Amino acid sequence: MAKKGMQLKYKPKKRERNKNVEQNQDDSVKSFIKTLVGVIVFLGLMYLMGFGLQKLGVFDAGYTAPTKEATKFSYEYIPASTVFNRSDNTYYVLFDNYKSSFTSDSYINSLIDKETKTAVYKVDMSIEENARIKGEKANPKATKFNELSINDITLIKITNGRISMYLSGIDKIEEYLVKW
């Protein structure tokens, strides 16, 4: 305890509250520029990401993400929009109206009976989504879905994302299957 008459040498200082911090004009301009650059960079990255996803076909109707699984034979129906982005390096795609045709399954079975390890996919042209690619004239040089034009029962072979064989019409397909 302190004795009477003795005074403390230490005096606590009072805290200054709400001290106004002044910012000069240069600091506020620098802060604004940094914020503006950050927003522009963020928007640019979002645009590039959206553009990249569009190039991959993620926004196309019927898109399915590629898988790493090995698919030897696929009897599945696929949307026409996914013809060029299958995970296999080489595969066949048969375009036909499966509601009115009974011959398509014999073509598929003939391809499979050849003991090939090549996948075979079917595109049903009777479905409204796939009917968009029906055209007056076939386009065997198509490189993407938007360029694809089918005018008859068609068998195409896709190798590395490009059409390597295009057969249109029952006669040409049967001839190919007999020679093969």
C-alpha positions in Angstrom: 0.0 0.0 0.0 1.1 3.5 -0.7 1.8 5.7 2.2 -0.1 8.8 2.8 1.7 11.7 1.2 3.5 9.6 -1.4 2.5 10.1 -4.9 2.7 7.6 -7.7 5.2 8.5 -10.3 3.4 6.6 -13.1 0.3 8.2 -14.4 -1.8 6.2 -16.8 -2.5 8.0 -20.1 -5.9 8.2 -21.3 -6.6 6.5 -24.6 -7.5 8.7 -27.5 -10.8 7.5 -29.0 -12.1 8.1 -32.5 -8.8 9.5 -33.7 -9.4 10.7 -37.2 -7.0 9.2 -39.7 -6.6 11.3 -42.7 -6.0 9.8 -46.0 -4.4 11.8 -48.7 -5.8 11.9 -52.2 -3.0 9.8 -53.6 -3.8 6.9 -51.3 -7.5 6.9 -52.3 -6.7 6.9 -56.0 -4.2 4.0 -55.6 -6.9 2.1 -53.6 -9.5 2.7 -56.3 -7.1 1.6 -59.1 -6.2 -1.6 -57.3 -9.9 -2.4 -56.7 -10.7 -1.7 -60.4 -7.8 -3.9 -61.6 -9.0 -6.7 -59.3 -12.6 -6.5 -60.6 -11.4 -6.5 -64.3 -9.1 -9.5 -63.7 -11.9 -11.4 -62.0 -14.4 -10.7 -64.8 -11.7 -11.6 -67.4 -11.1 -15.0 -65.7 -14.8 -15.7 -65.5 -15.2 -14.9 -69.2 -12.3 -17.2 -70.2 -13.6 -20.0 -68.1 -17.1 -19.7 -69.7 -15.5 -19.5 -73.1 -13.4 -22.6 -72.4 -16.4 -24.6 -71.2 -18.3 -23.6 -74.3 -15.5 -24.8 -76.5 -15.6 -28.1 -74.7 -19.2 -28.4 -75.5 -20.5 -28.4 -71.9 -23.4 -26.1 -72.8 -24.5 -28.2 -75.8 -27.8 -30.1 -75.4 -27.2 -33.7 -74.3 -23.6 -33.2 -73.2 -22.1 -36.0 -71.1 -18.8 -35.6 -69.4 -16.1 -37.9 -70.9 -15.0 -40.8 -68.7 -11.8 -42.7 -68.4 -13.4 -46.1 -68.4 -12.7 -48.4 -71.3 -15.8 -49.0 -73.3 -15.4 -51.7 -75.8 -18.9 -51.9 -77.2 -21.7 -49.4 -76.6 -25.1 -50.1 -77.8 -26.4 -46.9 -76.3 -28.2 -44.2 -78.1 -26.4 -40.9 -78.0 -27.6 -37.4 -78.8 -26.3 -36.1 -82.1 -24.7 -33.2 -80.3 -22.2 -35.6 -78.7 -21.1 -37.4 -81.8 -17.7 -35.7 -82.0 -16.8 -35.6 -78.3 -16.9 -39.3 -77.2 -14.0 -40.5 -75.1 -12.9 -43.3 -77.6 -10.2 -42.5 -80.2 -12.0 -44.5 -82.9 -15.7 -45.4 -82.9 -18.7 -45.9 -85.3 -21.9 -43.9 -85.2 -25.0 -45.2 -87.0 -27.7 -42.6 -87.8 -31.1 -44.0 -88.4 -34.8 -43.6 -87.6 -35.1 -46.4 -85.0 -38.8 -46.2 -84.6 -39.6 -47.3 -88.1 -36.5 -49.2 -89.1 -35.6 -52.8 -88.2 -32.4 -53.1 -90.2 -30.3 -50.9 -88.0 -29.8 -53.6 -85.3 -28.5 -56.0 -88.0 -25.9 -53.4 -89.0 -24.9 -52.9 -85.3 -24.6 -56.7 -84.9 -22.6 -57.0 -88.0 -20.1 -54.5 -86.8 -19.9 -56.2 -83.5 -19.6 -59.7 -85.0 -16.4 -58.6 -86.7 -14.8 -58.9 -83.3 -13.5 -55.4 -83.4 -12.8 -53.4 -80.2 -14.3 -50.3 -81.7 -17.4 -48.9 -80.0 -20.6 -48.5 -81.9 -23.1 -45.8 -81.0 -26.6 -45.2 -82.4 -28.2 -41.8 -83.0 -32.0 -42.0 -83.3 -33.1 -39.5 -86.0 -36.7 -39.8 -85.0 -36.0 -37.9 -81.8 -36.7 -34.1 -82.2 -33.4 -33.1 -80.7 -31.5 -35.2 -83.3 -33.8 -34.2 -86.2 -32.0 -30.8 -86.4 -29.2 -32.4 -88.4 -31.4 -33.8 -91.1 -30.6 -32.1 -94.4 -31.1 -32.2 -98.1 -27.4 -32.8 -98.7 -25.0 -34.9 -96.6 -21.9 -33.3 -95.2 -19.1 -35.9 -94.9 -16.5 -33.2 -94.1 -18.2 -32.0 -90.9 -15.8 -31.3 -88.0 -18.4 -30.3 -85.3 -22.0 -30.9 -84.5 -23.2 -27.6 -86.1 -21.8 -28.7 -89.5 -23.2 -32.2 -89.4 -25.9 -33.0 -92.1 -27.5 -36.4 -92.5 -30.0 -37.2 -95.3 -30.3 -41.0 -95.1 -29.3 -43.9 -92.9 -25.6 -43.2 -92.4 -22.7 -44.9 -90.9 -19.7 -42.8 -90.0 -16.4 -43.7 -88.4 -14.8 -41.1 -86.2 -11.1 -41.2 -85.6 -9.5 -38.7 -83.2 -12.5 -36.4 -83.3 -12.7 -36.3 -87.1 -14.8 -38.2 -89.7 -12.6 -40.8 -91.3 -15.3 -42.7 -93.1 -18.8 -41.5 -94.2 -21.3 -44.0 -95.7 -24.7 -42.8 -96.6 -27.5 -45.2 -97.8 -28.3 -48.8 -97.1 -26.4 -50.1 -100.2 -23.1 -48.5 -99.4 -23.3 -49.6 -95.7 -24.0 -53.2 -96.7 -21.2 -53.2 -99.3 -18.8 -51.9 -96.6 -19.9 -54.5 -94.1 -19.5 -57.4 -96.6 -16.0 -56.3 -97.6 -14.9 -55.8 -94.0 
